[in-house]
């Protein structure tokens, strides 16, 4: 069910913002767990180790480069959702990393629990923000541009992107560990479950908000008549 209506920009943006925040929390938990991060975050952390700034800053900078490449390939200007995704995730990552209780657990069991929570939160955050239907992020924009240009399927294109990014991040000293492999294997199946669940909840939320707006409009009309 598609609820992309002009009167629902506010509710959809709230869902979008919530999804980006939740996904950023998942990213931070995976980084702090110190058992291996996502390929893109391996790159961001590696750049942070080598050149300074912050992890969130590198997420934004890399996002700008990716959007530029995607625009050149597709010959289309990026949608606003891609810019929001890029900037907000970078800001959220840095803010969450500043929280004093965001510390790497001392025990392996604690790290594993944080790691598992990070994967689940990351996937459901992705599902929430995608369900708002306000546009793909920089990485997804590049993936779409490459699939359109090459005619390849999404799977091989995304896999090639992830491998190249992972190798560069690894060479820069990013956190590659056995958890990185698990992330690569687990995110697809978990996201496959999370996305339709999140879409169902978001559709129900948007439908409820739409009905609420209609009721309010009718009540205001009745008051005006009386």
Helices and strands as residue ranges (DSSP letters): G 6-8, H 9-33, H 39-51, H 55-74, H 80-97, H 108-131, H 138-150, H 154-171, H 178-225
